Amino acid sequence: MKLLRPLWVLRPSRRKKLNRSVSTWSPLATAFNTRPTLRPLFESMRERTGLFNKPELVTFEGFYALRDQAISTTDRLIDEATSNPSRPMVEIFDELSDTLCKVADLAEFVRIAHPQSHFASAAEEACISVSGVVEKLNTHKGLYEALRNSVRQGTSGDQHLAELFLFDFEQSGIQLPEERRRRVVGLNDLILQTGQRFMAGAAKPRRVPRLAVPQNVRQFFSSEGEDIIVSGVYAECADAAAREAAYRLYLAPDKRQHELLTTTLDARHEMASICGFNSYADRAIKASTMETASNVRQFLDILSDNLHDRAKMDFDAMLQMKKQETPYLDKLMCWDTPYFTHKAKTQLLNVANSDFSPYFSLGGCMEGLNMLCEELYGISLKSEDMMPGESWSPDVYKLAVVHESEGLLGHIYCDLYERPGKPHQDCHFTIQGGKLLPDGSYQNPIVVVMLSLSGGHRSGPALLSPGGVDNLFHELGHALHSMLGRAQHQHVAGTRCATDLAEVPSVLMEYFASSPEVVRRFARHFQTREPMPEDMIHRLCASKYLFGASEMQLQVFYSALDQHYHGQNASSGGRTTEVLQQVQKQYYGLPYVENTAWQHRFSHLIGYGAKYYSYLISRGIAWSVWHAHFARRPLARGAGERLRHRLLRHGGALPPQVLLRDYLDTEITPNKLANALAEELDYHKDHLDTVFKM
């Protein structure tokens, strides 16, 4: 991809130091400090390829060819598996998985991200077709019995992976009598449909009559005719009355959402019961780091006890801030905490959040990530030109990940800028998983990192907020997990592992982005190249953990609610709000607000179903990793190599408990992880106290 030179590099400056400093940006930083554009003159003269360099995808019709190829290969592999196979069954099943994932994962991304409707529509059709094939496989008794028999006979190959494939089968009830199996299939369809409708409703703005909104706060909301539109909880609004009104109106009970949530929870519970589980949580948590729902509840209870006094200190401090601001209000409420947390961080930083952004140009941050990769793992991130047609948008970057001795490890496509129709979320997509091929070579992974940055035009580079830096490092953590993994089978390569393990590398990257020793290596002004002042670095890194106990307590509350909803009582006869009240009273330090139903907006109940706790577990593991191996010397090569070879390279190829025990040299228990999070809070509180004294 040809890049135009940015005007901010070419423009002369009054400061003599500017031109001399800017020229020291690395090629990687220079590339990312310029938003890519295509040159039509040269475009027409170059050979055209397809999306992700796939020749079939020069046009959208290529999705139909990919779909047909996948279906044909799948039929061949089914025949092989069910007729005296000559190779281990796991090898056949992994090839099946790889064949379908290469189409389904690519099509799912294109469906979401491609700006051209005909490409998105063709990708969606491919997704539907592959889903039909997967459903066929999940209900193929001959295939299931062939795998089960090979496991019993010891001819399946990798035992752990074979059991994972078996579990995938049995989640669909294939081992059950026909009538019960059909009921499971029907429940799966019902859960999918109601879940999708619930998620759509969870984000829908609330329309209320103008008279229902107090007159003194109406100016804070948009309006249509005689209605007021409330699109969120206005968490950081400085007006206390507006925050309260938004909270009460946006989170008011919604009959339709109530019905959808109750139906989903009850259907999940029935499905789990038919398949032999005590609850849907037990089904969802099997094969995870925590292994059982009982262990998750124990972890949450211990952590809740550890947080009680620490969170109360946070709430007391916020209440004092509220009294200073509005003396006539003497109670801290749920709608207050985001506002006062933001205000306290701003006061600690002592400058506006935007004052940090010039030190975090996109190119500078990528240079920091490259420095981190070189120091820890001996790998480099190299910007590559793309062929015409390879990208879905002109402003996408392509990175080759190259190891100093192993060579090319894979590619990361960086879709980092906002555009009309693009989802406004930060995420990571696997397009192709890593896999050892029959000829001994390795199928390198291909991933996409998606952000929604603004800027990056010819007037200057995209400048990231401190939170944006954290998000970039987090998502690149997922990408590097895929790149550094070298699992033999793609079904368990990179991030294809238990949810509460998959987040560990990305959370760990957030610790690097919050380490003064790391930040000072790349935080430089995009024009002058001057480093960020030391006091700013320390205040910034410390501010990320301000009121950390109350924020963590909120996550415990969310996780506990998720576990209760997916426990043995499920929706408790449709009384989800009563369950919320009970859980909030036990796990959170602020009271429930009458006539609200916050759970009707909690879309993660669908996407994470019984796994919302995973972030807390991942953070406990990541802190244990950071504290043991990186806190004293964040950029030590030995620690990086140990992390790669004993944890990251395996993906999900080993049970999480085995993998972590080998790496951390200790058993991973609910008690140890809960205590690790408490230790982290105390560590950062000591750092905060030091910064306050400074």
C-alpha positions as CSV (number, residue, x, y, z in Angstrom):
1,M,0.0,0.0,0.0
2,K,1.4,3.4,-1.0
3,L,1.4,6.0,1.6
4,L,1.2,9.8,1.1
5,R,3.7,11.6,3.2
6,P,1.9,13.5,6.0
7,L,1.9,17.3,5.8
8,W,2.8,17.5,9.5
9,V,6.2,16.0,8.6
10,L,6.8,18.2,5.6
11,R,5.6,21.5,7.1
12,P,8.5,23.7,8.3
13,S,8.5,24.7,11.9
14,R,9.5,27.8,13.9
15,R,11.3,25.5,16.3
16,K,14.6,24.3,14.9
17,K,14.4,21.1,16.9
18,L,11.2,20.0,15.2
19,N,12.5,18.8,11.8
20,R,15.5,17.2,13.3
21,S,13.4,15.3,15.9
22,V,10.6,14.2,13.6
23,S,13.0,12.5,11.2
24,T,13.9,10.0,14.0
25,W,10.6,8.2,13.8
26,S,11.0,4.6,12.8
27,P,9.5,3.4,9.5
28,L,6.8,1.6,11.5
29,A,5.9,4.8,13.4
30,T,5.9,6.9,10.3
31,A,3.6,4.4,8.5
32,F,1.1,4.4,11.4
33,N,1.3,8.2,11.9
34,T,-0.2,8.5,8.5
35,R,-3.6,7.3,7.6
36,P,-3.2,5.1,4.5
37,T,-4.8,6.1,1.2
38,L,-4.8,4.3,-2.2
39,R,-3.5,6.0,-5.3
40,P,-5.9,5.2,-8.1
41,L,-3.3,5.9,-10.8
42,F,-1.0,3.1,-9.5
43,E,-3.9,1.0,-8.4
44,S,-5.1,0.2,-12.0
45,M,-1.5,-0.8,-13.0
46,R,-1.1,-3.4,-10.3
47,E,-2.3,-7.0,-10.3
48,R,-5.4,-7.4,-8.2
49,T,-5.9,-10.0,-5.5
50,G,-8.8,-10.8,-3.2
51,L,-9.6,-10.0,0.4
52,F,-6.9,-11.3,2.7
53,N,-5.0,-12.3,-0.4
54,K,-7.5,-15.0,-1.3
55,P,-7.9,-15.1,-5.1
56,E,-11.5,-16.3,-4.8
57,L,-12.5,-13.0,-3.1
58,V,-11.6,-10.6,-5.9
59,T,-15.4,-10.3,-6.1
60,F,-18.1,-11.0,-3.6
61,E,-19.2,-14.1,-5.5
62,G,-16.1,-15.7,-4.2
63,F,-17.8,-16.4,-0.9
64,Y,-20.1,-18.9,-2.7
65,A,-17.0,-20.7,-4.1
66,L,-15.4,-20.8,-0.7
67,R,-18.6,-22.1,0.8
68,D,-18.9,-24.9,-1.8
69,Q,-15.3,-25.9,-1.4
70,A,-15.7,-26.1,2.4
71,I,-18.9,-28.2,2.0
72,S,-17.2,-30.6,-0.4
73,T,-14.1,-31.0,1.9
74,T,-16.4,-31.5,4.9
75,D,-18.3,-34.4,3.1
76,R,-15.0,-36.0,2.2
77,L,-13.7,-35.8,5.8
78,I,-17.0,-37.2,7.2
79,D,-16.6,-40.2,4.9
80,E,-13.0,-40.7,6.0
81,A,-13.9,-40.5,9.7
82,T,-16.8,-43.0,9.5
83,S,-15.0,-45.6,7.3
84,N,-12.0,-47.1,9.1
85,P,-9.7,-44.0,9.1
86,S,-6.0,-44.5,8.6
87,R,-4.9,-41.6,10.8
88,P,-5.8,-40.5,14.3
89,M,-9.4,-39.2,14.6
90,V,-8.3,-35.9,16.1
91,E,-6.4,-35.1,12.9
92,I,-9.5,-35.6,10.8
93,F,-11.6,-33.5,13.2
94,D,-9.1,-30.7,13.4
95,E,-9.0,-30.6,9.6
96,L,-12.8,-30.4,9.7
97,S,-12.7,-27.5,12.1
98,D,-10.0,-25.7,10.1
99,T,-11.9,-26.1,6.9
100,L,-15.1,-24.6,8.3
101,C,-13.4,-21.9,10.5
102,K,-11.4,-20.6,7.5
103,V,-14.7,-19.7,5.8
104,A,-16.9,-19.0,8.9
105,D,-14.4,-16.7,10.7
106,L,-13.5,-14.8,7.6
107,A,-17.1,-14.4,6.5
108,E,-18.2,-13.3,10.0
109,F,-15.6,-10.5,10.0
110,V,-16.5,-9.4,6.5
111,R,-20.2,-9.4,7.4
112,I,-19.5,-7.0,10.2
113,A,-16.7,-4.8,8.8
114,H,-17.0,-4.6,5.0
115,P,-18.4,-1.2,3.9
116,Q,-19.8,-2.6,0.7
117,S,-23.3,-4.1,1.1
118,H,-22.9,-6.8,-1.6
119,F,-19.7,-8.1,0.1
120,A,-21.4,-8.0,3.5
121,S,-24.5,-9.8,2.2
122,A,-22.5,-12.6,0.5
123,A,-20.5,-13.1,3.7
124,E,-23.7,-13.3,5.7
125,E,-25.0,-16.0,3.4
126,A,-21.8,-17.9,3.7
127,C,-22.1,-17.7,7.5
128,I,-25.6,-19.1,7.4
129,S,-24.5,-21.9,5.1
130,V,-21.6,-22.9,7.3
131,S,-23.8,-22.7,10.4
132,G,-26.0,-25.2,8.7
133,V,-23.0,-27.5,8.0
134,V,-21.9,-27.2,11.7
135,E,-25.5,-28.1,12.8
136,K,-25.3,-31.2,10.5
137,L,-22.0,-32.2,12.1
138,N,-23.3,-31.7,15.6
139,T,-26.2,-34.1,14.9
140,H,-24.3,-36.7,12.9
141,K,-24.5,-39.8,15.1
142,G,-22.0,-41.7,12.9
143,L,-19.4,-39.1,13.3
144,Y,-20.0,-38.8,17.1
145,E,-19.8,-42.6,17.5
146,A,-16.6,-42.8,15.5
147,L,-14.9,-40.2,17.7
148,R,-16.3,-41.7,20.9
149,N,-15.1,-45.2,19.9
150,S,-11.7,-44.0,19.0
151,V,-11.3,-42.3,22.4
152,R,-12.4,-45.6,24.2
153,Q,-9.9,-47.6,22.0
154,G,-7.1,-45.1,22.5
155,T,-6.7,-44.4,18.8
156,S,-8.0,-40.8,18.8
157,G,-4.6,-39.1,19.0
158,D,-4.4,-36.1,21.3
159,Q,-6.6,-37.1,24.3
160,H,-7.3,-33.6,25.6
161,L,-8.4,-32.3,22.2
162,A,-10.5,-35.5,21.5
163,E,-12.3,-34.8,24.8
164,L,-12.9,-31.2,23.8
165,F,-14.4,-32.4,20.5
166,L,-16.6,-34.9,22.4
167,F,-17.8,-32.2,24.8
168,D,-18.7,-30.0,21.8
169,F,-20.8,-32.8,20.5
170,E,-22.5,-33.6,23.8
171,Q,-23.5,-30.0,24.4
172,S,-25.9,-30.5,21.5
173,G,-27.4,-33.6,23.2
174,I,-26.3,-36.0,20.5
175,Q,-25.8,-38.8,23.1
176,L,-29.4,-38.5,24.2
177,P,-32.5,-40.5,23.1
178,E,-34.0,-38.9,19.9
179,E,-36.9,-37.1,21.6
180,R,-34.7,-35.4,24.2
181,R,-32.1,-34.6,21.6
182,R,-34.7,-32.9,19.4
183,R,-35.7,-30.9,22.5
184,V,-32.1,-29.7,23.0
185,V,-31.9,-28.6,19.3
186,G,-35.2,-26.7,19.7
187,L,-34.0,-25.0,22.9
188,N,-30.7,-24.0,21.2
189,D,-32.7,-22.3,18.4
190,L,-34.9,-20.6,20.9
191,I,-31.9,-19.3,22.9
192,L,-30.3,-18.0,19.8
193,Q,-33.4,-16.1,18.7
194,T,-34.4,-14.6,22.0
195,G,-30.8,-13.8,22.8
196,Q,-30.4,-11.8,19.6
197,R,-33.6,-9.9,20.3
198,F,-32.6,-9.2,23.9
199,M,-29.2,-7.8,22.8
200,A,-30.9,-5.5,20.2
201,G,-33.3,-4.2,22.9
202,A,-30.6,-3.7,25.5
203,A,-29.0,-0.9,23.4
204,K,-32.2,0.7,22.3
205,P,-32.7,4.3,23.4
206,R,-35.6,5.0,25.8
207,R,-38.4,7.3,24.5
208,V,-40.4,8.9,27.3
209,P,-43.0,11.7,27.3
210,R,-41.6,15.1,27.9
211,L,-43.7,15.5,31.1
212,A,-42.0,12.4,32.6
213,V,-38.7,14.3,32.7
214,P,-38.1,16.9,35.3
215,Q,-38.1,20.3,33.7
216,N,-34.8,21.4,35.1
217,V,-32.9,18.6,33.3
218,R,-34.7,18.4,30.0
219,Q,-32.0,20.4,28.3
220,F,-29.5,17.6,28.8
221,F,-31.4,15.2,26.5
222,S,-32.4,15.2,22.9
223,S,-36.0,15.3,21.9
224,E,-38.4,14.3,19.1
225,G,-41.7,16.0,19.1
226,E,-43.3,15.6,22.5
227,D,-40.9,12.9,23.5
228,I,-37.5,12.9,25.2
229,I,-34.9,10.5,24.0
230,V,-32.6,9.0,26.7
231,S,-29.8,7.1,25.1
232,G,-27.7,6.2,28.1
233,V,-27.1,6.8,31.8
234,Y,-25.1,10.0,31.3
235,A,-22.5,8.7,33.7
236,E,-20.0,11.5,33.5
237,C,-22.5,14.4,33.4
238,A,-21.7,17.1,36.0
239,D,-25.3,17.8,36.9
240,A,-26.4,15.4,39.7
241,A,-30.1,15.7,38.8
242,A,-29.5,14.9,35.2
243,R,-27.5,11.8,36.2
244,E,-30.3,10.6,38.4
245,A,-33.0,11.2,35.8
246,A,-31.0,9.4,33.1
247,Y,-30.3,6.5,35.4
248,R,-34.0,6.1,36.4
249,L,-35.4,6.6,32.9
250,Y,-32.9,4.5,30.9
251,L,-32.9,1.6,33.3
252,A,-36.7,1.5,33.9
253,P,-38.2,-2.0,33.7
254,D,-39.0,-3.1,30.1
255,K,-41.7,-5.7,29.7
256,R,-40.4,-7.0,26.4
257,Q,-36.8,-7.3,27.7
258,H,-38.1,-9.0,30.8
259,E,-39.9,-11.7,28.7
260,L,-36.9,-12.3,26.5
261,L,-34.4,-12.6,29.4
262,T,-36.7,-14.9,31.4
263,T,-37.3,-17.1,28.3
264,T,-33.5,-17.3,27.6
265,L,-32.5,-18.1,31.2
266,D,-35.2,-20.8,31.5
267,A,-34.4,-22.3,28.2
268,R,-30.7,-22.5,29.0
269,H,-31.4,-24.1,32.4
270,E,-33.7,-26.7,30.8
271,M,-31.1,-27.5,28.1
272,A,-28.4,-28.0,30.6
273,S,-30.6,-30.2,32.8
274,I,-31.4,-32.4,29.8
275,C,-27.7,-32.8,29.1
276,G,-27.0,-33.9,32.6
277,F,-25.8,-30.7,34.3
278,N,-27.1,-29.2,37.5
279,S,-27.2,-25.8,36.0
280,Y,-26.3,-23.9,32.8
281,A,-23.3,-22.4,34.8
282,D,-21.9,-25.9,35.3
283,R,-22.2,-26.6,31.6
284,A,-20.6,-23.3,30.6
285,I,-17.7,-23.4,33.0
286,K,-16.6,-27.0,32.4
287,A,-13.1,-27.2,30.9
288,S,-12.3,-23.6,32.0
289,T,-9.6,-22.5,34.4
290,M,-12.1,-22.6,37.3
291,E,-13.5,-25.9,36.1
292,T,-16.8,-25.7,38.1
293,A,-19.4,-23.2,39.0
294,S,-18.8,-24.0,42.7
295,N,-15.2,-22.8,42.3
296,V,-16.4,-19.6,40.7
297,R,-18.8,-18.9,43.5
298,Q,-16.1,-19.5,46.0
299,F,-13.8,-17.1,44.2
300,L,-16.4,-14.4,44.1
301,D,-17.3,-14.8,47.8
302,I,-13.7,-14.6,49.0
303,L,-13.0,-11.6,46.7
304,S,-16.2,-9.9,47.9
305,D,-15.1,-10.3,51.5
306,N,-11.6,-8.9,50.6
307,L,-13.2,-5.9,48.9
308,H,-15.7,-4.9,51.5
309,D,-13.6,-2.5,53.5
310,R,-11.4,-1.4,50.6
311,A,-14.5,-0.4,48.5
312,K,-16.1,1.4,51.4
313,M,-13.0,3.6,51.6
314,D,-13.5,4.5,47.9
315,F,-17.2,5.2,48.4
316,D,-16.5,7.4,51.5
317,A,-14.1,9.4,49.5
318,M,-16.6,9.9,46.7
319,L,-19.3,10.9,49.1
320,Q,-17.0,13.6,50.5
321,M,-16.5,14.9,47.0
322,K,-20.3,14.9,46.4
323,K,-20.9,16.8,49.6
324,Q,-18.4,19.4,48.6
325,E,-20.1,19.8,45.2
326,T,-23.7,19.5,46.4
327,P,-24.0,20.0,50.2
328,Y,-27.8,19.3,50.1
329,L,-27.2,15.7,48.8
330,D,-25.7,13.4,51.4
331,K,-26.0,10.0,49.9
332,L,-23.8,8.4,47.3
333,M,-25.9,6.6,44.6
334,C,-25.1,4.3,41.7
335,W,-25.3,7.1,39.2
336,D,-22.6,9.0,41.0
337,T,-19.6,6.6,40.9
338,P,-18.5,7.0,37.3
339,Y,-18.7,10.8,37.5
340,F,-16.7,11.1,40.7
341,T,-14.2,8.5,39.6
342,H,-13.6,10.5,36.4
343,K,-13.4,13.7,38.4
344,A,-10.9,12.3,40.9
345,K,-8.7,11.0,38.1
346,T,-8.7,14.4,36.4
347,Q,-7.7,16.1,39.6
348,L,-4.9,13.6,40.2
349,L,-3.6,14.1,36.6
350,N,-3.6,17.8,37.2
351,V,-4.1,18.4,33.5
352,A,-6.8,17.7,31.0
353,N,-6.9,14.2,29.6
354,S,-6.3,15.7,26.2
355,D,-3.0,17.0,27.3
356,F,-1.6,13.5,27.3
357,S,-2.8,12.6,23.8
358,P,0.0,14.4,21.9
359,Y,2.4,12.0,23.6
360,F,0.5,9.0,22.3
361,S,0.4,9.3,18.5
362,L,-0.7,6.0,16.9
363,G,2.7,5.6,15.3
364,G,4.4,6.3,18.7
365,C,2.3,3.7,20.4
366,M,3.0,1.1,17.6
367,E,6.7,1.9,18.0
368,G,6.2,1.2,21.8
369,L,4.5,-2.1,21.0
370,N,7.3,-3.1,18.6
371,M,9.9,-2.2,21.2
372,L,8.1,-4.4,23.7
373,C,7.9,-7.3,21.2
374,E,11.6,-7.0,20.4
375,E,12.7,-6.8,24.0
376,L,10.5,-9.7,25.3
377,Y,10.2,-12.1,22.4
378,G,12.8,-11.2,19.7
379,I,10.0,-10.4,17.2
380,S,9.5,-7.3,15.0
381,L,6.3,-5.7,13.7
382,K,6.9,-4.7,10.1
383,S,4.5,-2.6,8.0
384,E,3.8,-4.2,4.6
385,D,2.2,-2.9,1.5
386,M,-1.0,-4.6,0.3
387,M,-2.1,-5.7,-3.1
388,P,-5.1,-4.0,-4.6
389,G,-8.2,-5.7,-3.4
390,E,-6.5,-7.3,-0.4
391,S,-8.1,-4.9,2.1
392,W,-11.8,-4.0,2.7
393,S,-11.0,-0.3,3.3
394,P,-8.2,1.9,2.1
395,D,-7.1,3.0,5.6
396,V,-6.2,-0.5,6.9
397,Y,-2.6,-1.4,7.8
398,K,-0.9,-4.8,7.4
399,L,1.7,-6.0,9.8
400,A,4.1,-8.9,9.3
401,V,5.2,-10.5,12.6
402,V,8.7,-11.7,12.2
403,H,10.9,-13.6,14.7
404,E,14.6,-13.0,14.7
405,S,15.4,-16.7,14.1
406,E,12.1,-18.4,13.2
407,G,11.1,-16.0,10.5
408,L,7.5,-15.0,9.6
409,L,5.0,-16.0,12.4
410,G,1.8,-14.5,10.9
411,H,0.0,-11.3,9.8
412,I,-2.1,-8.7,11.7
413,Y,-4.4,-6.5,9.8
414,C,-5.1,-3.2,11.7
415,D,-8.5,-1.7,11.0
416,L,-8.1,1.2,13.4
417,Y,-10.2,4.2,12.2
418,E,-13.9,4.9,12.5
419,R,-16.0,4.9,9.4
420,P,-19.8,5.0,8.7
421,G,-21.4,1.7,9.4
422,K,-18.4,0.2,11.2
423,P,-19.2,-1.2,14.7
424,H,-17.9,1.2,17.4
425,Q,-16.1,-1.3,19.4
426,D,-12.5,-2.5,20.1
427,C,-12.1,-6.2,19.3
428,H,-9.9,-8.9,17.8
429,F,-10.9,-11.4,15.0
430,T,-9.2,-14.6,14.1
431,I,-9.3,-15.0,10.3
432,Q,-7.1,-18.1,10.2
433,G,-5.8,-20.1,13.0
434,G,-2.3,-21.6,13.3
435,K,-1.8,-25.3,12.5
436,L,0.9,-27.8,11.8
437,L,0.4,-29.0,8.3
438,P,1.0,-32.6,7.0
439,D,4.2,-31.6,5.2
440,G,5.7,-30.3,8.4
441,S,5.3,-26.6,7.6
442,Y,3.1,-24.3,9.8
443,Q,-0.1,-22.6,8.7
444,N,0.6,-19.1,10.0
445,P,-2.2,-17.3,11.8
446,I,-4.0,-14.2,10.3
447,V,-5.9,-11.9,12.6
448,V,-7.6,-8.5,12.6
449,V,-7.4,-5.8,15.3
450,M,-10.3,-3.4,15.2
451,L,-10.5,0.0,16.9
452,S,-12.5,3.2,16.2
453,L,-10.0,6.0,16.2
454,S,-10.6,9.5,14.8
455,G,-8.0,11.7,13.1
456,G,-5.0,10.4,11.3
457,H,-5.6,12.8,8.3
458,R,-2.9,14.9,6.6
459,S,-3.1,17.5,9.3
460,G,-1.5,15.1,11.8
461,P,-1.6,11.5,13.2
462,A,-4.3,9.9,15.2
463,L,-3.7,10.8,18.9
464,L,-4.8,8.3,21.5
465,S,-6.3,9.0,24.9
466,P,-4.7,7.1,27.8
467,G,-7.7,4.8,27.7
468,G,-7.2,4.3,24.0
469,V,-3.6,3.3,24.6
470,D,-4.8,0.6,27.1
471,N,-7.3,-0.6,24.5
472,L,-4.7,-0.8,21.7
473,F,-2.3,-2.8,24.0
474,H,-5.2,-5.0,25.1
475,E,-6.3,-6.0,21.6
476,L,-2.7,-6.4,20.4
477,G,-2.3,-8.7,23.4
478,H,-4.9,-11.0,21.8
479,A,-3.2,-10.7,18.4
480,L,0.2,-11.6,19.8
481,H,-1.3,-14.6,21.6
482,S,-2.3,-15.9,18.2
483,M,1.1,-15.0,16.6
484,L,3.3,-16.5,19.4
485,G,1.2,-19.7,19.6
486,R,2.5,-22.7,17.9
487,A,-0.1,-25.3,18.8
488,Q,-0.2,-28.4,16.6
489,H,-4.0,-28.1,16.0
490,Q,-5.9,-25.0,15.0
491,H,-8.9,-25.9,17.1
492,V,-6.9,-24.9,20.2
493,A,-4.4,-22.4,18.6
494,G,-3.8,-19.0,20.2
495,T,-7.0,-17.5,21.6
496,R,-9.0,-20.6,21.0
497,C,-8.9,-21.6,24.6
498,A,-11.0,-21.2,27.7
499,T,-12.5,-17.7,28.1
500,D,-10.9,-17.2,31.5
501,L,-7.5,-18.0,30.0
502,A,-7.9,-16.2,26.7
503,E,-8.0,-12.8,28.4
504,V,-4.8,-13.3,30.3
505,P,-2.3,-12.1,27.6
506,S,-4.4,-9.0,26.8
507,V,-4.9,-8.0,30.5
508,L,-1.1,-8.5,31.0
509,M,-0.5,-6.1,28.1
510,E,-2.5,-3.5,30.0
511,Y,0.0,-3.8,32.9
512,F,2.8,-3.0,30.4
513,A,0.9,0.0,29.2
514,S,0.6,1.2,32.8
515,S,4.2,0.6,33.8
516,P,6.3,3.9,34.0
517,E,9.4,1.9,32.9
518,V,7.6,0.9,29.6
519,V,5.6,4.1,29.0
520,R,8.7,6.3,29.2
521,R,10.3,4.3,26.3
522,F,7.6,5.4,23.8
523,A,5.5,8.3,25.1
524,R,7.0,11.2,23.0
525,H,5.3,14.3,21.6
526,F,4.3,13.7,18.0
527,Q,5.8,17.0,16.9
528,T,8.8,17.7,19.1
529,R,9.7,14.1,20.0
530,E,10.2,15.3,23.5
531,P,9.6,12.6,26.1
532,M,6.6,12.8,28.4
533,P,7.7,14.5,31.7
534,E,8.4,12.0,34.5
535,D,5.8,13.5,36.8
536,M,3.1,13.1,34.1
537,I,4.1,9.5,33.5
538,H,3.8,8.6,37.2
539,R,0.5,10.5,37.6
540,L,-0.9,8.9,34.5
541,C,0.1,5.3,35.5
542,A,-1.2,5.7,39.1
543,S,-4.5,7.3,38.0
544,K,-5.6,4.1,36.2
545,Y,-6.0,2.4,39.6
546,L,-7.8,5.2,41.4
547,F,-10.9,3.8,43.2
548,G,-9.9,0.4,41.9
549,A,-11.6,-1.4,44.8
550,S,-15.1,0.0,44.1
551,E,-14.7,-0.7,40.4
552,M,-13.7,-4.3,41.1
553,Q,-16.5,-4.7,43.6
554,L,-18.9,-3.7,40.8
555,Q,-17.4,-6.4,38.5
556,V,-17.9,-8.9,41.3
557,F,-21.5,-7.9,41.6
558,Y,-22.0,-8.3,37.8
559,S,-20.3,-11.7,37.9
560,A,-22.3,-12.9,40.9
561,L,-25.6,-11.8,39.2
562,D,-24.6,-13.7,36.1
563,Q,-23.9,-16.8,38.2
564,H,-27.2,-16.6,40.0
565,Y,-29.2,-16.2,36.8
566,H,-27.5,-19.2,35.4
567,G,-27.5,-21.3,38.6
568,Q,-30.0,-23.9,39.6
569,N,-32.9,-21.5,40.2
570,A,-32.3,-19.8,36.8
571,S,-34.8,-16.9,36.5
572,S,-36.4,-17.8,39.8
573,G,-39.8,-17.9,38.2
574,G,-39.3,-14.7,36.2
575,R,-38.3,-12.7,39.3
576,T,-35.0,-11.4,37.9
577,T,-35.3,-8.0,39.5
578,E,-35.8,-9.5,42.9
579,V,-32.7,-11.7,42.3
580,L,-30.8,-8.6,41.3
581,Q,-31.8,-6.8,44.6
582,Q,-30.6,-9.7,46.7
583,V,-27.3,-10.0,44.9
584,Q,-26.7,-6.3,44.9
585,K,-27.3,-6.2,48.7
586,Q,-24.8,-9.0,49.2
587,Y,-22.1,-8.0,46.8
588,Y,-22.2,-4.3,46.2
589,G,-21.8,-1.3,48.6
590,L,-24.4,0.9,47.1
591,P,-28.2,0.3,47.3
592,Y,-30.5,-0.9,44.6
593,V,-32.5,2.0,43.0
594,E,-36.3,1.3,43.2
595,N,-38.3,0.8,40.0
596,T,-35.2,0.1,37.9
597,A,-34.2,-3.1,36.1
598,W,-30.6,-2.7,35.2
599,Q,-30.4,-6.4,34.0
600,H,-32.6,-5.5,31.0
601,R,-29.7,-3.5,29.7
602,F,-27.0,-6.1,30.6
603,S,-26.3,-7.6,27.1
604,H,-23.3,-9.5,28.4
605,L,-25.8,-12.0,30.0
606,I,-26.3,-13.3,26.4
607,G,-22.7,-13.1,25.0
608,Y,-21.0,-14.2,28.2
609,G,-23.7,-16.4,29.7
610,A,-22.3,-17.7,33.1
611,K,-18.8,-16.6,32.0
612,Y,-18.8,-12.9,32.9
613,Y,-16.5,-13.7,35.8
614,S,-13.8,-14.5,33.3
615,Y,-12.3,-11.0,33.3
616,L,-11.7,-11.1,37.1
617,I,-10.1,-14.6,36.9
618,S,-7.9,-13.4,34.0
619,R,-6.9,-10.4,35.9
620,G,-6.0,-12.4,38.9
621,I,-3.8,-14.7,36.8
622,A,-2.3,-11.8,34.8
623,W,-1.4,-10.0,38.1
624,S,0.2,-13.2,39.4
625,V,2.2,-13.4,36.1
626,W,3.2,-9.7,36.3
627,H,4.1,-9.7,39.9
628,A,6.2,-12.9,39.7
629,H,8.0,-12.3,36.4
630,F,7.8,-8.7,35.2
631,A,7.2,-6.1,37.9
632,R,10.9,-5.6,38.8
633,R,12.2,-5.9,35.2
634,P,9.3,-5.4,32.7
635,L,11.4,-5.8,29.6
636,A,13.5,-8.8,30.6
637,R,14.0,-11.2,27.7
638,G,14.2,-14.2,29.9
639,A,10.7,-13.5,31.4
640,G,9.3,-13.0,27.9
641,E,10.7,-16.2,26.5
642,R,9.4,-18.1,29.6
643,L,5.9,-16.6,29.0
644,R,5.9,-17.5,25.4
645,H,7.2,-21.1,25.6
646,R,5.4,-22.1,28.8
647,L,2.1,-20.4,28.3
648,L,1.4,-18.5,25.1
649,R,2.6,-21.0,22.5
650,H,0.2,-23.7,23.7
651,G,-3.1,-21.8,23.3
652,G,-5.8,-24.3,24.5
653,A,-3.7,-27.4,23.7
654,L,-3.4,-28.2,27.4
655,P,-6.0,-28.0,30.2
656,P,-5.8,-24.4,31.7
657,Q,-5.0,-25.7,35.2
658,V,-2.1,-27.8,33.9
659,L,-0.7,-25.0,31.8
660,L,-0.9,-22.4,34.6
661,R,0.5,-24.7,37.2
662,D,3.5,-25.5,35.0
663,Y,4.1,-21.8,34.3
664,L,3.5,-20.3,37.7
665,D,4.8,-23.3,39.7
666,T,1.7,-23.2,41.9
667,E,-1.8,-24.6,42.0
668,I,-4.4,-22.1,40.7
669,T,-7.2,-22.0,43.4
670,P,-10.1,-19.7,44.0
671,N,-8.5,-18.5,47.2
672,K,-5.1,-17.7,45.6
673,L,-6.7,-15.7,42.7
674,A,-9.0,-13.7,45.0
675,N,-6.1,-12.9,47.3
676,A,-3.9,-11.9,44.2
677,L,-6.5,-9.3,43.3
678,A,-6.6,-7.9,46.8
679,E,-2.8,-7.7,46.7
680,E,-2.9,-5.9,43.4
681,L,-5.2,-3.3,44.9
682,D,-2.9,-2.7,47.9
683,Y,0.1,-2.5,45.6
684,H,-1.5,0.2,43.5
685,K,-2.8,2.1,46.6
686,D,0.8,2.3,47.9
687,H,1.8,3.6,44.4
688,L,-1.0,6.2,44.5
689,D,0.1,7.3,48.0
690,T,3.6,7.9,46.7
691,V,2.4,9.9,43.7
692,F,0.1,12.0,46.0
693,K,3.2,12.9,48.1
694,M,5.2,13.7,44.9
